[in-house]
Amino acid sequence: MSPSPARAATTVILAGMVAALHIGKIPSAIPVLREALGVTLVEAGFLLSMVQLAGMLSGVLVGVACDGLGLRRSMLTGQFILFAASLAGMWARQPSDLLVLRALEGLGFLLVVLPAPSLIRKLVSSRQLSLYLGLWGGYMPTGAALALLCGPLVMTALGWQAWWGLLGGLSAVMAVWMAVNVAPDAQRRQITGKHAPAISPNIGSWTHRLHLTLTSSGPWLVALAFAMYSSQWLAVIGFLPSVYAQSGISGPVAGALTALVCAVNVIGNVGAGKLLHRGWSARRLLTLGFGSMAFTTFLAFSTLTEGLPLLRYVAVLLFSAIGGLVPGTLFSLAVRVAPNEHTVSTTVGWVQQCSATGQFFGPPLVAWIATQVGGWHATWVVTGMASLVGLWLVSRIRIGGP
C-alpha cells in the first residue's frame, strides 16, 4: 500500500527539520569549541557559515542534479552524507577538521532541502500547496531551535562529540523512515498518473533547465531577497549564545533563550502559508517581514537600549517571529516563479545558492565588525542595510494573483 500524500509530505518536512539540526548544532557549541579546540571568534563565524559553502558555490547545479537524479533519492543521499560527516566530526582535533566536515555537511543539507518543495508540490493538491509550503518554510527554525535547546544539555552531560554522533545517528534513522513513508519517484508517478514524467537525463535537458531558470527575472529577485533575509537571520541567531555567554548567562540558559528565538520563527513561516491561502498578497507579507527585521534589530542592539535587557529580548523575539513571514512567503514564490514544473528544484537551488551566499558572509561580517568596534552594538547597521535591499527587491518582483 502506498503511503498517504499527507503522511509522505509530513515526512519530507520532518526530513528537512533533521537536516536543520545539523545547521543549528554549532551556535550553542561555539563556547565549548572555543575552549576545547581554541576556535577564534572569526573562525566561529566561519563554522556557522561553512555549512553554506556547497550551496554558495553550486546550489543551482545541485538543484539541477536533484531534478534529474530523482527527488526522493536525492533526499536519502543527503541524509546519508549528513550521517557520515557528523559521525566523522566526533574525531575532529582542530578547527580546520570541523571546517572541512561542515562544508561536506553543507552538501548533504542541500541534497535534502533542495528537492523538498518540488516533492511536496507533487505529493499534495494545489489547494493545499501554500499551506504545506508554509509548513516547510519552518523546517529551519524548528530544527535549529531543537538543536539550541537540546545541544547544551547533551554537551554538558556527554561532551560535544556525543552531540555530533547523536545527530549523525538521527540522520540515519530519518533516511530509513523516509524510505518507508515516501514512495520511490518512479512508483509515485505510476500510482498517481498525473505527475510529470521523469526528466530525460541527457545533457541538453539540464542545460535547458539551467538556462531557462537563470534567464528569468523572477528566480533572481526571489533568490536575492532570500539572501538578504538569511544573511541577517543566521548572523543574529548564530551569535546569540555567545552574546549571552559574554553577559554571564550559563550555556543551558543561553541555549534555551536562543532556542525560543528560533522557535518563534515558525510562527511567521506557518502564518505566511495561512495568510497566502486566505488571499494576502506576497508583497504585503514581505514588506512587513523585512520592515520589522530592520526595526527590531535596532531595538535589540542599539546603545540606546543598553540598559533594557527585557526590551532587547522581546525585540529579538519579534525579529524572528515577524521575520518568519519572509522565508514562508519566498518559498511559495520560488515555486510560482519557476519557469515551468520541470525547473522547480533548479529554481529552489538558485534560491538556496543565493541564500547560502548570504549566510556564508553574514556571520563573519557581523563578527568582524563586532571585533573592530569592540561589541555587538553595530549589528543593527548590517541587518538594517540587508532589510532595505530586501525591500527594494520585493518592490521589483512581479507577482501575479494575490
C-alpha positions as CSV (number, residue, x, y, z in Angstrom):
1,M,0.0,0.0,0.0
2,S,1.3,3.4,-0.9
3,P,1.7,6.0,1.9
4,S,-0.9,8.7,2.1
5,P,0.1,12.0,0.5
6,A,-0.3,13.9,3.8
7,R,1.9,11.4,5.6
8,A,4.5,11.5,2.9
9,A,4.6,15.3,2.8
10,T,4.9,15.5,6.6
11,T,7.8,13.0,6.4
12,V,9.5,15.3,3.8
13,I,9.1,18.3,6.2
14,L,10.5,16.2,9.1
15,A,13.5,15.3,7.0
16,G,14.2,19.0,6.5
17,M,14.0,19.5,10.2
18,V,16.5,16.8,10.9
19,A,18.9,18.4,8.3
20,A,18.4,21.7,10.0
21,L,19.5,20.2,13.3
22,H,23.0,19.9,11.8
23,I,22.9,23.6,10.9
24,G,21.7,24.5,14.4
25,K,24.2,22.4,16.3
26,I,27.0,24.9,16.0
27,P,25.7,28.1,17.8
28,S,25.4,26.5,21.2
29,A,28.6,24.6,20.7
30,I,30.8,27.7,19.9
31,P,31.7,28.5,23.6
32,V,32.6,24.8,24.1
33,L,34.6,24.5,20.9
34,R,36.4,27.8,21.6
35,E,37.6,26.3,24.8
36,A,38.2,22.7,23.6
37,L,39.8,23.4,20.2
38,G,40.9,27.1,20.6
39,V,38.5,28.4,18.0
40,T,38.7,32.2,17.5
41,L,35.6,34.4,17.1
42,V,36.1,34.8,13.3
43,E,36.7,31.0,13.0
44,A,33.5,30.6,14.9
45,G,31.8,32.8,12.3
46,F,33.1,30.5,9.5
47,L,31.9,27.4,11.4
48,L,28.5,28.9,11.4
49,S,28.7,29.7,7.7
50,M,30.9,27.0,6.2
51,V,28.0,24.6,6.0
52,Q,26.7,27.0,3.3
53,L,29.8,26.7,1.2
54,A,28.4,24.0,-1.0
55,G,25.2,25.9,-1.5
56,M,27.1,29.1,-2.3
57,L,29.2,27.5,-4.9
58,S,26.9,25.0,-6.5
59,G,23.3,25.3,-5.2
60,V,21.7,25.7,-8.6
61,L,23.8,22.9,-10.1
62,V,22.8,20.6,-7.2
63,G,19.2,21.6,-7.8
64,V,19.5,20.7,-11.5
65,A,21.0,17.3,-10.4
66,C,18.2,16.7,-8.0
67,D,15.7,17.2,-10.8
68,G,17.5,14.6,-12.9
69,L,18.5,12.2,-10.1
70,G,15.1,12.0,-8.5
71,L,13.7,14.0,-5.6
72,R,13.4,11.2,-3.1
73,R,16.7,9.6,-4.0
74,S,18.4,13.0,-3.6
75,M,17.0,13.5,-0.1
76,L,18.1,10.0,1.0
77,T,21.6,10.6,-0.3
78,G,21.8,13.9,1.6
79,Q,20.8,12.2,4.9
80,F,23.5,9.6,4.4
81,I,26.1,12.3,3.8
82,L,25.0,14.2,7.0
83,F,25.2,10.9,8.9
84,A,28.8,10.2,7.7
85,A,30.1,13.8,8.1
86,S,28.6,14.3,11.6
87,L,30.0,10.9,12.7
88,A,33.4,11.8,11.4
89,G,33.2,15.1,13.3
90,M,33.5,13.3,16.6
91,W,37.2,12.8,15.9
92,A,38.0,16.4,14.9
93,R,41.0,17.7,16.7
94,Q,41.4,21.2,15.3
95,P,39.2,23.9,13.8
96,S,40.3,23.0,10.2
97,D,38.9,19.5,10.6
98,L,35.5,20.8,11.6
99,L,35.5,23.4,8.8
100,V,36.1,20.7,6.1
101,L,33.4,18.5,7.5
102,R,31.0,21.4,7.8
103,A,31.4,22.0,4.1
104,L,30.6,18.3,3.5
105,E,27.6,18.6,5.7
106,G,26.5,21.6,3.6
107,L,26.4,19.3,0.5
108,G,24.2,16.8,2.4
109,F,22.0,19.6,3.6
110,L,21.5,20.8,0.1
111,L,20.6,17.4,-1.2
112,V,17.9,17.1,1.5
113,V,16.3,20.6,1.2
114,L,16.5,21.5,-2.5
115,P,14.2,18.7,-3.7
116,A,11.7,19.1,-0.9
117,P,9.5,21.9,-2.2
118,S,9.2,20.2,-5.6
119,L,8.5,16.8,-3.9
120,I,5.8,18.5,-1.7
121,R,4.3,20.0,-4.8
122,K,4.0,16.5,-6.3
123,L,2.5,15.0,-3.2
124,V,-0.3,17.4,-2.2
125,S,-3.1,19.1,-4.1
126,S,-2.7,22.6,-5.5
127,R,-5.3,23.7,-2.9
128,Q,-3.1,22.6,-0.1
129,L,0.2,23.7,-1.6
130,S,0.6,27.1,0.0
131,L,-0.2,25.6,3.4
132,Y,2.3,22.8,3.2
133,L,5.0,25.1,1.7
134,G,4.4,27.5,4.7
135,L,4.9,24.5,7.0
136,W,8.0,23.6,5.0
137,G,9.3,27.2,5.5
138,G,9.5,26.4,9.2
139,Y,11.9,23.5,8.9
140,M,15.0,25.6,9.6
141,P,13.8,27.4,12.7
142,T,12.2,24.3,14.1
143,G,15.4,22.2,13.7
144,A,17.7,25.0,14.8
145,A,15.5,25.6,17.9
146,L,15.6,21.9,18.9
147,A,19.4,21.9,18.4
148,L,19.8,25.0,20.5
149,L,17.6,23.6,23.3
150,C,19.0,20.1,23.4
151,G,22.6,20.7,22.4
152,P,23.7,22.4,25.7
153,L,22.1,19.6,27.7
154,V,23.8,16.8,25.7
155,M,27.2,18.6,25.7
156,T,27.1,19.3,29.4
157,A,26.3,15.7,30.2
158,L,28.3,13.8,27.5
159,G,30.5,16.3,25.6
160,W,30.3,17.9,22.2
161,Q,31.5,14.7,20.4
162,A,28.4,12.8,21.7
163,W,26.2,15.6,20.3
164,W,27.8,15.2,16.9
165,G,27.3,11.4,17.0
166,L,23.7,11.6,18.1
167,L,22.8,13.9,15.2
168,G,24.6,11.6,12.8
169,G,22.5,8.7,14.1
170,L,19.3,10.7,13.8
171,S,20.0,11.3,10.1
172,A,20.4,7.6,9.5
173,V,17.1,6.9,11.3
174,M,15.4,9.7,9.2
175,A,16.7,8.1,6.0
176,V,15.1,4.8,6.9
177,W,11.9,6.5,7.9
178,M,11.7,8.4,4.7
179,A,12.4,5.3,2.6
180,V,9.4,3.7,4.2
181,N,6.9,6.6,4.1
182,V,7.7,8.3,0.7
183,A,7.2,6.2,-2.4
184,P,10.1,5.9,-4.9
185,D,9.9,8.5,-7.7
186,A,9.1,6.1,-10.4
187,Q,6.5,4.3,-8.3
188,R,4.9,7.6,-7.3
189,R,4.5,8.6,-11.0
190,Q,3.0,5.2,-11.8
191,I,0.5,5.4,-8.9
192,T,-0.7,9.0,-9.5
193,G,-0.5,9.1,-13.2
194,K,-1.0,12.9,-13.0
195,H,2.6,14.0,-12.3
196,A,5.2,14.9,-14.8
197,P,7.2,12.1,-16.3
198,A,10.8,11.6,-15.4
199,I,13.1,14.2,-17.0
200,S,15.4,12.8,-19.6
201,P,18.9,12.6,-18.2
202,N,20.6,13.9,-21.4
203,I,22.9,16.9,-21.1
204,G,20.6,19.1,-23.2
205,S,17.7,18.8,-20.7
206,W,19.7,20.0,-17.7
207,T,21.4,22.8,-19.6
208,H,18.0,23.9,-20.9
209,R,16.5,23.9,-17.3
210,L,19.5,25.9,-16.1
211,H,19.3,28.4,-18.9
212,L,15.6,28.8,-18.5
213,T,15.9,29.5,-14.8
214,L,18.8,31.9,-14.9
215,T,17.4,34.0,-17.8
216,S,14.1,34.6,-15.9
217,S,13.9,37.6,-13.6
218,G,11.6,36.0,-11.0
219,P,14.1,33.4,-9.7
220,W,16.8,36.1,-9.4
221,L,14.7,38.5,-7.4
222,V,13.3,35.8,-5.1
223,A,16.8,34.4,-4.6
224,L,18.5,37.7,-3.8
225,A,15.6,38.6,-1.4
226,F,16.2,35.3,0.4
227,A,19.9,36.2,0.7
228,M,19.0,39.5,2.4
229,Y,16.9,37.6,4.9
230,S,19.2,34.6,5.5
231,S,22.4,36.6,6.0
232,Q,21.0,38.6,8.9
233,W,18.9,35.8,10.5
234,L,21.8,33.4,10.8
235,A,24.2,36.2,12.0
236,V,21.8,37.3,14.8
237,I,20.7,33.8,15.8
238,G,24.1,32.2,15.4
239,F,25.9,34.6,17.8
240,L,23.1,35.0,20.4
241,P,24.6,32.2,22.7
242,S,28.0,34.0,22.5
243,V,26.4,37.3,23.3
244,Y,24.6,35.8,26.3
245,A,27.7,34.0,27.4
246,Q,29.6,37.3,27.5
247,S,26.8,38.6,29.7
248,G,27.4,35.9,32.2
249,I,24.4,33.7,31.2
250,S,25.1,30.0,31.5
251,G,25.2,27.7,28.5
252,P,21.9,25.8,29.0
253,V,20.0,29.1,29.8
254,A,21.6,30.9,26.8
255,G,20.7,27.9,24.6
256,A,17.1,27.9,25.9
257,L,16.8,31.7,25.3
258,T,18.1,31.3,21.8
259,A,16.0,28.2,21.1
260,L,12.9,30.2,21.8
261,V,14.0,32.9,19.4
262,C,14.4,30.3,16.7
263,A,11.2,28.6,17.6
264,V,9.0,31.7,17.2
265,N,10.3,32.0,13.6
266,V,7.9,29.1,12.9
267,I,5.0,31.4,13.7
268,G,5.9,33.7,10.8
269,N,6.5,30.8,8.4
270,V,3.3,29.0,9.2
271,G,1.4,32.3,9.3
272,A,2.7,33.2,5.8
273,G,1.3,30.0,4.4
274,K,-2.1,30.5,6.0
275,L,-2.3,34.2,5.1
276,L,-1.3,33.5,1.5
277,H,-4.0,30.8,1.5
278,R,-6.5,33.4,2.7
279,G,-5.6,35.8,-0.1
280,W,-3.0,38.1,1.4
281,S,-0.5,39.4,-1.1
282,A,3.0,38.2,-1.1
283,R,4.4,41.7,-1.4
284,R,2.5,42.8,1.7
285,L,3.9,40.0,3.8
286,L,7.4,40.5,2.6
287,T,7.3,44.3,3.3
288,L,6.0,43.6,6.8
289,G,8.7,41.0,7.4
290,F,11.7,43.0,6.2
291,G,10.5,46.2,7.8
292,S,10.1,44.6,11.1
293,M,13.5,43.0,11.0
294,A,15.2,46.3,10.4
295,F,13.3,48.0,13.3
296,T,13.7,45.2,15.8
297,T,17.4,44.7,15.3
298,F,17.8,48.4,16.0
299,L,16.0,47.9,19.3
300,A,17.9,44.8,20.1
301,F,21.5,46.0,19.5
302,S,21.4,49.9,19.7
303,T,23.3,51.5,22.5
304,L,20.0,53.4,23.2
305,T,18.6,50.2,24.7
306,E,21.7,49.0,26.5
307,G,20.0,49.2,30.0
308,L,16.8,47.4,28.9
309,P,17.6,43.7,28.5
310,L,13.9,42.7,28.5
311,L,13.1,45.1,25.7
312,R,16.1,43.8,23.8
313,Y,15.0,40.2,24.2
314,V,11.4,41.0,23.1
315,A,12.8,42.8,20.1
316,V,14.9,39.7,19.1
317,L,11.8,37.5,19.5
318,L,9.8,39.8,17.2
319,F,12.8,39.9,14.8
320,S,12.5,36.2,14.4
321,A,8.7,35.8,14.6
322,I,7.6,38.5,12.2
323,G,10.7,38.0,10.1
324,G,9.5,34.4,9.6
325,L,6.9,35.8,7.1
326,V,9.8,36.3,4.7
327,P,11.0,32.7,4.1
328,G,7.5,31.3,4.3
329,T,6.4,33.7,1.5
330,L,9.6,33.3,-0.6
331,F,9.4,29.5,-0.7
332,S,5.9,29.9,-2.1
333,L,7.1,32.4,-4.6
334,A,10.0,30.2,-5.6
335,V,7.6,27.6,-6.8
336,R,5.4,30.1,-8.5
337,V,8.2,32.0,-10.4
338,A,9.8,28.8,-11.7
339,P,9.7,28.9,-15.5
340,N,7.9,25.5,-15.6
341,E,7.2,22.5,-13.4
342,H,10.5,20.9,-14.5
343,T,12.6,23.7,-13.1
344,V,11.2,23.9,-9.6
345,S,14.2,22.2,-7.9
346,T,16.5,24.2,-10.2
347,T,14.8,27.5,-9.1
348,V,14.9,26.4,-5.5
349,G,18.6,25.5,-6.0
350,W,19.3,29.1,-7.2
351,V,17.3,30.5,-4.3
352,Q,19.3,28.3,-1.9
353,Q,22.6,29.3,-3.6
354,C,21.9,33.0,-3.0
355,S,20.6,32.2,0.5
356,A,23.8,30.3,1.2
357,T,25.9,33.1,0.0
358,G,24.2,35.5,2.4
359,Q,24.6,33.0,5.2
360,F,28.3,32.4,4.3
361,F,29.2,36.1,4.5
362,G,26.7,37.4,7.1
363,P,28.1,35.8,10.3
364,P,31.8,36.5,9.6
365,L,30.9,40.1,8.6
366,V,29.0,40.7,11.8
367,A,31.8,39.0,13.8
368,W,34.4,41.2,12.1
369,I,32.5,44.4,12.8
370,A,32.0,43.3,16.4
371,T,35.7,42.8,16.7
372,Q,36.5,46.1,15.1
373,V,34.1,48.2,17.3
374,G,34.6,46.2,20.4
375,G,31.0,44.9,20.8
376,W,27.8,43.9,19.1
377,H,26.2,47.4,19.1
378,A,26.8,47.9,15.3
379,T,25.0,44.7,14.3
380,W,21.8,46.6,13.5
381,V,23.6,48.6,10.8
382,V,24.4,45.4,8.9
383,T,20.9,43.9,9.3
384,G,19.2,47.2,8.5
385,M,21.1,47.5,5.2
386,A,20.1,44.0,4.3
387,S,16.5,44.7,5.1
388,L,16.5,47.9,2.9
389,V,17.9,45.9,0.0
390,G,15.3,43.2,0.6
391,L,12.5,45.8,0.5
392,W,13.8,47.2,-2.8
393,L,14.0,43.7,-4.3
394,V,10.4,43.0,-3.2
395,S,9.2,46.1,-5.0
396,R,10.7,44.7,-8.2
397,I,9.1,41.2,-8.1
398,R,6.2,40.8,-10.5
399,I,3.7,38.7,-8.6
400,G,0.6,37.5,-10.4
401,G,-2.5,37.0,-8.4
402,P,-2.9,37.6,-4.7
